Amino acid sequence: MAVTSIFRPELFDGQVFLITGGGTGIGRAIARELSSLGASVAICSRSMAHLEDTCASIKATGGQVLAQACDIRDEKQVNAQVQAVLERFGRLDGLVNNAGGQFFSPAENITPRGWQAVIETNLTGTFYMSQAAMRHWMSKHGGVIVSVVFDMWRGFPHLAHSSAARAGVVNLTQTLALEWAQYGIRLNTVAPGLVASSGLSTYPDEVREGLQASMQTHPARRMATESEVA
């Protein structure tokens, strides 16, 4: 399906964007939107299988795309990913830190391993990616870094690990925005509410039903769509 955008088609002609978690959900929508606006895009995920459909759909519309497996929790893989983008496209104008993950659990049941996995994916991985983009390109050329979090401002029961990590990303973004302004690097976060993304399918039935029921008190009576966030 073709992407419909409010922006002019050539808005990002000649620019290059790297989207983590770019093969599914919101990341996929962002990658397709940027490509439709003229950008060359690089997408990464821990699994190449998650990237294949998005890569094929972008190529089918004439877009330029690089898809690679990358575990953003691994600093060496992160640096290799950014280097691969520069080798392929010769520049990096924007980074979208979209990769993330969590599981629903009462806080008292979260194991040290589960806590660490979520913190490393959502917070540490975001730092590694941002640092690599800055070191390898943006420190000399400027750029934009956008990190996707979620609406955790008043707490989010059963997501203590992810809420803490996302709050950390917000403060990290504010701090880096101050430190890196001198290099012409702009940083922001996007914090959508509930989104009807492909990631919902990984949650237990009772969780999905509870989230859907909560929409009855939402003014729009529905969740946001992936394309609306993109």
Secondary structure, 3 states (H helix, E strand, C coil): CCCCCCCCCCCCCCCEEEEECCCCHHHHHHHHHHHHCCCEEEEEECCHHHCHHHHHHHHHCCCCEEEEECCCCCHHHHHHHHHHHHHHHCCCCEEEECCCCCCCCCHHHCCHHHHHHHHHHHHHHHHHHHHHHHHHHHHHHCEEEEEECCCCCCCCCCCHHHHHHHHHHHHHHHHHHHHHHHHCEEEEEECCCCECCHHHHHCCHHHHHHHHHHHHHCCCCCCECHHHHC
